[in-house]
């Protein structure tokens, strides 16, 4: 099933990551598996609760040099109790010149797994990344949504399945359903 909420975000994000030449990147993904679609040089998953990005960088050894060129977090940050600390921890784990990509919902129902704590627009993600130490000029953030997708998110069967031909993918900037960003550590 392809969720209506993720169609535009996934297409845009795949283009962003392909432009980074994934076969040259050492990658970590936090509590997800979205990154398995790319031919990365190396790929590691860090899943909660074994690893809690709010508690500190992975690996836990404080004297370990940053080892990742890219860290992915797809639909995770809304579940974190301390997203600002987590974002700072991600920055610590990146090599100089490395990237952090994240995607989050904005207008969707509560979905505790185990908790559901926050929402961000593209502007909100930019602010989060700046607060964590990323330079504003090294951040690219987008958002997508429209009234149809917002209404579909209110249906009892959630998430809404994308129905090609009947679901519009037009963007209404003042009706975000999801947002995503990539930030480079300079």
Phi, psi and omega in degrees: 000135175255122180283134175307324183297340188245356186302305183291317179300314182294319179297311180298317183292322176300319178297317179300313184288322177298326179294341179276001183058073187304330182295349179258003190251137168268121193235144170237144174236134182263115174051044177202184178219013182301324184289348181295349180282350184255151179273065182291154174301313173215153185213126177231142176253139174237108187252142174282141012265357179301323179235128179242105183298337177290332184280338180158171180293157172255143346294167189289342182296120185293333184268007179284133178292148176305139186232009183242141175269337181209136173237132182249142175214099183257113177060046181240318191299333178291343181267353187277141175286327182229074185294331179290315176298319180298319181293322175296320178296320177299314180302321178297326183282346182275141169291159173302133183088355180285168186236148171239121176247132175218151177227140183218156174278161173238299182247086175215166178293159172305135178214083182290123180209065004273342178230167176223110195244333188203165178224149177223144167270179176301317178297319178297319176297318178302314179297317177303314182293322176297314180301330181275358175110359177281143177287137182303323181288349180255019181241134173235120181233145179224163171214158179216149172170168175200170184298322179300312180297320178299315178296319179297330178290344179271354178293156180294324178273110185231143002281158181289132177284134178292127179245096181303134180098330178245337177266121177285139173255011176299146181261129171250102187306333181265016179224059184291139175251327177211162178219155178210156182208157170228136180229139179255136176279115181258000000 
